[in-house]
Amino acid sequence: MSDQENNREVVDPFKPYKGRFKSYHSIPKKGRGKDEIFNELSTMAREENAMWESGQVSGTFYHAGEAHREYLNKVFALFSHVNTLQFDLCPSMFKMESEVISMTAKMLHADAVKQVNPADEVCGTMTSGGSESIIMAMKTYRDWAREEKGIHEPEIIMPHTAHPAFDKAGTYFGIKMVHIPVTEPDYRVDPEAVAARINANTIALVGSAGNYPYGLIDPLDKLSGLALEHGLGFHVDGCLGGFILPWFEKLGRDLPLFDFRLPGVTSMSADTHKYGFALKGTSVVLYRNNNLRRYQYFNTPDWSGGMYASPTAAGSRSGGLRLRAAARGD
Ligand SMILES: Cc1ncc(COP(=O)(O)O)c(C=O)c1O
């Protein structure tokens, strides 16, 4: 088979609309009718929904039924044009975002941090998804360790099963990500193997609750102990499990502790757009206290366009998404 035929065999299944719907490579001279465009998009949406509605897709699509999705879309429409960057023009966004963060923090037992240090108070920000939450937390640890510990060649230790967003952060921010293989028979990270890799450049540890490959929770209590012993940051990735595990507990399932009840946990990510059942485009990243969170922020007071400050990597952020995550309905 020629290279061209080979490529076609790989790529063609991802292009089912080729030849079926017209392709546009520049803005057309004459626009098309709105109904025609809507009908074409409806066909694509219907056919693509059928692929995951079969129930055979694990991950990526998370939904709580058609009625819930319709309600979220209705609410979204009210603020779909709003840019949260300019929060003085949309105080509702401030309210919604704060409430989503506060609800997520309470759900993950933020109150427990007071028992360890009464001055601590869990705080956070909303991001565009799990990856951005993780990336922001890793940048925070890099800047925190540079400023407060003088570490300039930072290393973070993670289970090999942790999400690739951690490696992405390592690439973006010049952090060496040290992978620890998981061990048989339980496929969770071995805390002793983690301990063996801690050195003077280590700034933080990572654990998952649960991880994407196996859905398993790492031995977080042991990692929490290591973080406390060595004065490290400890991020628990609850992007997938953050919005399910608390409810398993309420149902009486016997689970290991996975959140701020562990005294060494300094940050967590939990995705509203996964099992929080918001539409796509939001997540929450939480920190044990504001001293840590401030390393996430960016601001520049003397730009010629005026003072510019933003809490996450994104500049403009959708108001509709913030409202969507806050709207629980009945
Ligand atoms: C455990 C875990 N962490 C992080 C992520 C990244 O989330 P996102 O795809 O929203 O960036 C995922 C995505 O599935 C995940 O399962």
The ligand as a Gaussian input file, in Angstrom:
#p B3LYP/6-31G(d) Opt

LIG

0 1
 C       -8.061000      12.397000      35.999000
 C       -8.106000      13.458000      34.950000
 N       -7.375000      14.575000      35.110000
 C       -7.364000      15.554000      34.200000
 C       -8.110000      15.460000      33.043000
 C       -8.051000      16.578000      32.026000
 O       -9.292000      17.211000      31.902000
 P       -9.694000      18.044000      30.597000
 O       -9.820000      17.056000      29.478000
 O      -10.979000      18.683000      31.015000
 O       -8.641000      19.051000      30.342000
 C       -8.885000      14.324000      32.824000
 C       -9.677000      14.165000      31.603000
 O      -10.292000      13.174000      31.355000
 C       -8.888000      13.290000      33.795000
 O       -9.607000      12.175000      33.638000

